[in-house]
Amino acid sequence: MSLRWRISIALATLAMGAATLAAIGAYLATADQLRSSFDRSLSARASELGTGPKSDPSDRGGGPELDVAEGCPPAGLIQPASAAQVVGLSGAIDVCIPGGPTLTARTSPPPGTVALSDVTINGRTLRMATTRFHNGGTLQVARDPSDYLEVLDVLRTRFMSLVVVVSLVAGFVGWFMARRLVSPLVRLRDAARLIARTGDLTTPLVIEGSGETRDLAMSLDEMVHSLAASKEQQQRLVSDASHEMRTPLTSLTTNLDLLDRFDELPIGDRPEVVAAVRCDVEELTYLMTELVELATDRSNDEPIQTVDLAEVATEVADRCRRRSGRAISLVVTNPGAVAARPLMIERAISNLVDNAVKYSATPSPIEVRVGPHTVEVLDRGPGIPAELADRIFERFFRMPEARSQPGSGLGLAIVQQVVERHGGTVWARPRDGGGLAIGFELPDNTRV
């Protein structure tokens, strides 16, 4: 069932429920009012008939005047009663309406009061009032409540019709309301299906509606733009990777051709060719490793922990010092910790230090400065022009003079990816006196 039908049915059901409750309440209140009015009228008539004739005509008080001292009141005064009788002190019963039914005798209530009860005569339920008669007997007057019961029947029918009409109107209104509410969602659904079918992430999404509907449209639009950007980056990565792999593959093919004529090579040249093949294989292996690291999103594989940047930088510097034999000094100011993924941060710092070792001459010192939320690596290598400082974090970017050296041009791109995923920023700037200062800063209480 569509959302449009669900909204329509829900509104109709709510309207039916509310109308039914209102109708039941109105019906019960009206029935109680009619019954009370009927009982008051019957009680007042019984009291008036029971008082008997007035001794002073001027003191009638609006009550009926009886022409007899004993027996039944005149029949004309009893109407519109359906039955009436007087029970004498001896128990004799005088039926007051000729041909009328005999009522069940009941105990007379205290003087000045009227007792009401229901009696059934010949299958008819009558409302009976019992009171003291002026001669000391008991007067009983019964009246058929069909008049007000018919009113209630008509009222019940009208209320039921009203509930049906209100429900239909609510369903009709709900249909048009649902149509207006759902129309933007339907258009978003059609656009999403078109994108899924064609793979065209440039398909525009119309931002319309209000409230949650508009928020949903904006979120979907942002998601599509993010997917488009990701697709573009993947295509660019594949294109750049194929370009970068062409050089070592060409060199490897050339050296393999030489190895194919291994017997013809001078003995002194053979180790050099084999070493060149190994170098090409290692470069390809390193390039593929970096590509996998850059293209694979493993950020959710590692839990966020409290990371002491000084401790991680110390481990990286010690490891690089042992591996390269270079002098690497560590300067820690205002030590602090951040919430981050330890292995990713370690990889970023390691890439910075390896980059400094690779592109700086052996005697020149390398310094690692660590603050509460920052890490900066300084070297005395060739450095870079200030206008190219932002480009060194691009994938496969390498200075022209560095293209002959081993490397993939992906190390600093990985640093930027790690830092930005933690909500931080990277920088690179030339140092006074030559060299490069490159580092990153993570926000306090980083959350990835």
Order of alpha helices (4+ residues) and beta strands (2+ residues): alpha-alpha-beta-beta-beta-beta-beta-alpha-alpha-alpha-beta-alpha-beta-beta-alpha-beta-beta-alpha-beta-beta
